[in-house]
Amino acid sequence: QLYESVRRYAAGKKGIVYAVSIAHARQIAAYYSLHGVESVAIDSRTPALERKELVEDFRRGKISVLVNVDIFSEGFDCPDVEFVQLARPTLSLAKYLQQVGRGLRKSDNKESCVLIDNVGLHRIFGLPVRDRDWEAMFEGRMAGNAQPRTRMENNGLSVSCSLSEDSKRNEGLEIVMTHNCLLDA
């Protein structure tokens, strides 16, 4: 299902995949590569020099997909990322927003970013552009998706969602989000 989601919604795009474990990341990268999507898994065991070279290959477009567990959640800036695939669950809103945020940077080379949510995190946390009552969340009065105020437009960033017919029938829901006005870094 993971590969099919990328093939269907992000074929030919540059992206980051978040996996459950190092073994899972390596399996995903191997499967994608076997099917013609130039992919690598980078993890905590990847030697620093090799990691640096692989990231540079990704930035230059030699590699299309970086698969990882938590290596590229925070502090990784590559504005031309065109899709983010969530293949691992989390109960952390911060982690969810950090992962999705890797694709929400403005770049002259892209018009949109596709978010492929294969684990249903949007059900827990809502859309990344949701207007959140952070004070209530920090005080413990609200968690996850229990947000009464929702806007589909936030600071000029409009988001459209579409669900495939297959995913409407399937618990492994896929949500694909694209936007035309990306966030400034």
N, C-alpha and C positions, 0 to 999 in steps of 0.2 A: 504494500500500500504506500510506503514512503516514496519509493522510486516512481510509482505511477502518478503520485501527486506532483512530483517535480516534472515529470515528462509532460503532464497535462497542463500545468499552470506556469511552469518556469523553464521550459525548454530553451536552451541556448543562453540562459541568464547566469549571471555570477551570483553565488550565494553562500550562505553559512547555514550549516545544519547543527542543531544541538541534540546530542545523543545521551542515552541513559548512563553508559559506562564506556570505558576505553575499548573493551571488546566490541560493544555495540557500534561505536564510532568507526572502528576498523572494518567491521562487517559492512556498514553502510557505504563507506568509501570504496571498498572492494567491489561491491555490487554495482554502484553507480559507474565506476570505471569500466567494469565488465560490459556495461550497457552503453558505453560511449560518452559518458560524462566524466571529464578529467577531474578526478577528486582525490583528496588526500585527507587522512586523519592526522590531526596533531593533538598530542596529549602531553601530560606531565613527564612522560618518559622520552619524549622526542628531544634529542640533544639540541642545545641552544643554537648552535651554528646551523644545523639542519632546519630547525624551526624558522630561523631568520630567512634562510634561502627559500623555503616553501612559502612563507608569507609574501616575500618579494615576488615570487612566481605568480602568486594569486593576484597581487596588486597589478602586475604587468599583463595579466590575462592568460598566462600559460596554464594556469590551473583555474577551473571554473568553480569548484566547490570545496570549501574547507569544512570538514566534519570534526566536531570537538565535543567535550563534555562541558567544561566551564572555562576553557582557556580564553575564549573571545567574548565573554559576557560583559566585562567592564574594561574601559581604557583602550579598547581597540577601535581605531578610526580608519575606516576604508569607505569613504562616502559613496563609491560607485557600486556598493552591494545592491543587487536588484531583487534578491529574495532572501527571506529568512524562513527556515523550516524548523518547527518545534516538534521534536520527536522524543521529548522527555518531559515528564510531569514535574511540577514544582508547586509548593504551597507558598512560595515567596513572591509577593507582588513586585518587590524590587528586582528580583532575578528576572521575572517575566518582562518587565519594562526594559531592563538592560539588554536582554537578548533581542527583543523586538526592535529596540532602538538602534541596533547595529545596521539596520536597513533604512532607518528613517532620516538619514542625512541627505542634505541637498548636494547634488552633483550635476555639473554641466552635461555629463554623459548619460543621464537617466531622467525619465519623466515620472517613474513610479517605482514602488517596491511592492512585491507580492509577499504576503504573510501566509504561510501554509501551516496551519495549526492541526497537526495530526493527533494531538492528545487532549484537545478540548479545554485549553487554558482560558480561552475567551469566556467560557461558561463560569469560571471561577472569578476572573478578574475583569471581565468586560473588555471592550476595545481599548487599545493603548491610548487613544485620544480622549477617553472618557474624562469628564469633568469630575474630579474626585474631591471629596470632603476630607482632606488630609488631617485636619485637626481631630475630627471624629474618629478617624482610623487610628491615629496615634493614641487617642484616649481609650481605645478599645470598644467604642460604641458601634463600630462598623467593621466588617471584615470582608475580604474578597469582593464579591459582586453585589453586596447589599448596599449599593449606592443609590439613593433616591434621585439624585440629579444626574441626568445623562444628556449630553449634547453630541450630536453627530458632526458638529463643526466646532473646532477649537482653534482659536488664534489663526484663522485663515486656512487651516489644514482640513480639507474636506475628505471624508473617507466613505467609500462605497463598499458594501459587502455583498457577496453572492455565494450561495450554497449550491453545489452541484446536486443534480437529482439523485445520484448515487449516495451522496453523503446525507441527504435528507432522510433516507431509509436506513442509514447505517449509524450505529453508535459511535464509530470512529469518525466523527464529523470533521470535515475539512472546511475551514473558512478562509477565503481568499480576500485580502484587502489590498486595494490599490489606491493611490492618491497622487494628485497632480502637483500639489504644493508641499514639497518636502520640508522638513525642519532644517534650520540652519544649524551647523555643528556648534 
